[in-house]
């Protein structure tokens, strides 16, 4: 298994952990940010700053992609869940993203 990188951790947090939050102080209080900070031995404020910076720089944010660690692809998430069906919320989000892209001319 490939070891996670700080960059991947920032991307995962930015796209998946309260993705609408753009305030660095609020992001820094996240448990997930604290875990990443501990794992990579950096301050939570730095992690929060990097998460917000990524969110601001991502051209398709927030209607873009969700990042899933390699360990969970493909079908890994469903193997962990108690049922093999896709999460209805994920399906609804994917449909909404497709609709927005279609209305924007496929971008």
VMD Tcl script that draws the C-alpha trace (Angstrom):
set ca {
  {0.00 0.00 0.00}
  {1.26 3.44 -0.90}
  {2.01 5.76 2.02}
  {-0.18 8.87 2.13}
  {1.36 12.22 1.37}
  {0.66 15.55 3.03}
  {-0.58 16.88 -0.31}
  {-3.08 14.01 -0.63}
  {-4.27 14.56 2.94}
  {-4.87 18.27 2.22}
  {-6.78 17.39 -0.94}
  {-8.92 14.82 0.89}
  {-9.76 17.31 3.63}
  {-10.45 20.14 1.20}
  {-12.86 18.13 -0.92}
  {-14.52 15.98 1.73}
  {-14.40 17.50 5.23}
  {-16.96 20.33 5.52}
  {-16.04 21.46 1.99}
  {-18.02 24.71 2.17}
  {-15.95 26.10 5.05}
  {-13.47 28.78 3.96}
  {-12.60 30.28 7.37}
  {-9.14 29.08 8.44}
  {-9.93 29.31 12.16}
  {-13.02 27.12 11.77}
  {-11.14 24.64 9.59}
  {-8.32 24.46 12.17}
  {-10.82 23.29 14.83}
  {-11.81 20.24 12.77}
  {-10.96 16.87 14.29}
  {-9.78 15.69 10.86}
  {-7.40 18.64 10.60}
  {-6.05 17.79 14.05}
  {-5.44 14.20 13.00}
  {-3.60 15.25 9.82}
  {-1.57 17.78 11.81}
  {-0.56 15.06 14.30}
  {0.27 12.51 11.61}
  {2.47 14.92 9.66}
  {3.81 16.73 12.75}
  {2.70 20.21 11.70}
  {0.50 22.83 13.33}
  {-3.27 22.59 12.77}
  {-3.19 26.21 11.58}
  {-0.83 25.25 8.75}
  {-3.08 22.37 7.71}
  {-6.12 24.67 7.80}
  {-4.31 27.32 5.76}
  {-3.32 24.72 3.15}
  {-6.86 23.29 3.02}
  {-8.40 26.73 2.42}
  {-5.68 27.58 -0.11}
  {-6.46 24.36 -2.01}
  {-10.19 25.15 -1.96}
  {-9.55 28.62 -3.35}
  {-7.24 27.31 -6.09}
  {-9.34 24.36 -7.24}
  {-10.98 25.51 -10.51}
  {-13.89 23.07 -10.27}
  {-14.46 23.39 -6.54}
  {-17.02 22.63 -5.11}
  {-18.73 20.93 -8.07}
  {-15.74 18.84 -9.00}
  {-14.48 15.53 -7.88}
  {-14.36 13.83 -4.56}
  {-11.04 12.23 -3.73}
  {-11.00 8.69 -2.41}
  {-7.82 7.06 -1.12}
  {-6.53 4.25 -3.35}
  {-7.29 1.71 -0.63}
  {-10.99 2.34 -1.18}
  {-11.08 2.05 -4.98}
  {-12.90 0.39 -6.74}
  {-15.57 -1.20 -4.63}
  {-13.58 -0.90 -1.43}
  {-16.05 1.49 0.15}
  {-18.94 -0.84 -0.62}
  {-17.03 -3.75 0.89}
  {-16.70 -1.78 4.12}
  {-20.35 -0.75 4.16}
  {-22.94 -3.22 5.34}
  {-24.73 -3.04 1.99}
  {-23.33 -3.10 -1.55}
  {-25.64 -0.42 -2.93}
  {-24.29 3.08 -3.51}
  {-25.10 5.68 -0.88}
  {-28.26 7.55 -1.97}
  {-26.66 10.87 -1.02}
  {-23.64 10.13 -3.24}
  {-26.00 9.25 -6.10}
  {-27.95 12.49 -5.64}
  {-24.74 14.54 -5.51}
  {-23.38 12.85 -8.64}
  {-26.65 13.51 -10.48}
  {-26.62 17.18 -9.40}
  {-23.01 17.57 -10.56}
  {-23.86 16.01 -13.93}
  {-26.83 18.36 -14.31}
  {-24.72 21.45 -13.47}
  {-22.04 20.35 -15.93}
  {-24.64 19.70 -18.62}
  {-26.21 23.13 -18.10}
  {-22.72 24.69 -18.25}
  {-22.06 23.12 -21.63}
  {-20.23 20.01 -20.48}
  {-17.44 21.77 -18.62}
}
mol new
graphics top color blue
foreach p $ca { graphics top sphere $p radius 0.5 }
foreach p [lrange $ca 0 end-1] q [lrange $ca 1 end] { graphics top cylinder $p $q radius 0.2 }
display resetview
